[in-house]
Amino acid sequence: MRITRILAQTTLALGVSLAGAYPALAELPADSGIGQTVLPFPPSPHRAYMVDVEFDNFVTGRVVVVDPDQKRFLGMISTGFAAPSTLSRDGKLLYSADLFYSRGTRGTRTDVLTAWDTSKLAPEWEVVIPAKRAESLTQRFGLSTSADDRFVYVYNFTPSTSITVVDTQSRAVVGEIAIPGCVLSYPVGKRRIASLCGDGSIQLLTLDDSGKETARTQTKFFDPNAEKLVERGVNVGDTFYFTTTTGTVYTLDLSGKEAKILPTWSLVNDEEKKAGWAPGGWQLLAVAPKLNRLYVLMHDAHEAMKWEDPSNTIWAFDLKSQKKIATLSTEGAPIWSLQATSDDNPLLLGINVGGGMDIFDLKSGKHTGTMEKLHKTATQILSH
């Protein structure tokens, strides 16, 4: 009891003493500027959103928003467990498929699709979705939107695979489409979705304006027993590019009713292949549509089980001639994932494994700098 009284008296005396020493502290007005910054709209085409799953934590994630031109941190969005994210086509919203547990790490699971205002970096609305969305490192096409922003497609893995369709006008789930044996939701035009299947085929689904499936085709694409195709492709409109782990590029034209398989080509010639060159990384491909160029992370000592490792070397290819036209490189921490902006003066942005982002000016081909200490374990970059 004596100890309790002494602690109480000491605490009270300390409080009175501090109040006397700093009488103005209690009268300071609230800072109205905190949390009130509004980013300009329309957003710069170079504004970047780094999806950070915080692998050493993995209970919650975040999206780090930066200005690569000014090398400025702009803000942050807090997301749920390993939440896949994507941007709306009109630039107004960022979507995240969030997963939460009622007790933080356990308890009742709730999945929501959250629509974040890209100017306020605040939630605009959310929709509860089936508790099925894939729990994995985030990647392109784990979450995607239709070309007119009417629908958002959420890829599910339980381990059966399906796609939840959310109507952004009614802000409601309007359906779930089974895609057995297939993965991801590659958006095609206003009302179609493609998925890559384990038997080496591409499945193309057609929806109506209510979000219901009306047609489905399946086309043989590659031989999974002969080559390992990386599902994390890139696209220019309805043309999609994929690579195998040894450097064969497969191209799909999905603009028609059925998938059209275009001729394959190689990232490496015989001499480069003999020297051990092959693609690698997480988001190992990026495309700059206005330059019609493909950018690929490359390893100079390819090992079959280490192809997802980061690299300091990026090769640039002209998509028309399918020839290598440049080599980009860094000397700092190696890069794991790439994203190219889609404007007339594009940047190539690379997530490095040291927690930073490397920036390249693609017209000059120069590395223009690195933004340090931005993330813990980012997996991808989004841009408008």
Protein Blocks (a to p, Z undefined) as FASTA:
>chain_A
ZZmmmmmmmmmmmmmmmmmmmmmlmmpccdfkgopaccdddddfkbccdddehlmnomac
cdddddfklopafbdcdddehiacdddfklpaccddddddfklpgcjdddddddddfklo
pafbdcddddfbccddddehkaccdfklmaccddddfkbccdddddfklopafbdcddeh
iacjddehjkbccdddfkopacdddddfkopafbdcdddfbdfklpccdfbbcdehjacc
dddfkopacdddfkbmbdcddddddfbdfklmmnopacedjblcccdfklopacddddfb
dcfklmmpccfbdcdddfklopafbdcddfbdcdfbdcddfbfbdcdddddfeopacddd
fklopafbdcehkbfbdcbdcdZZ
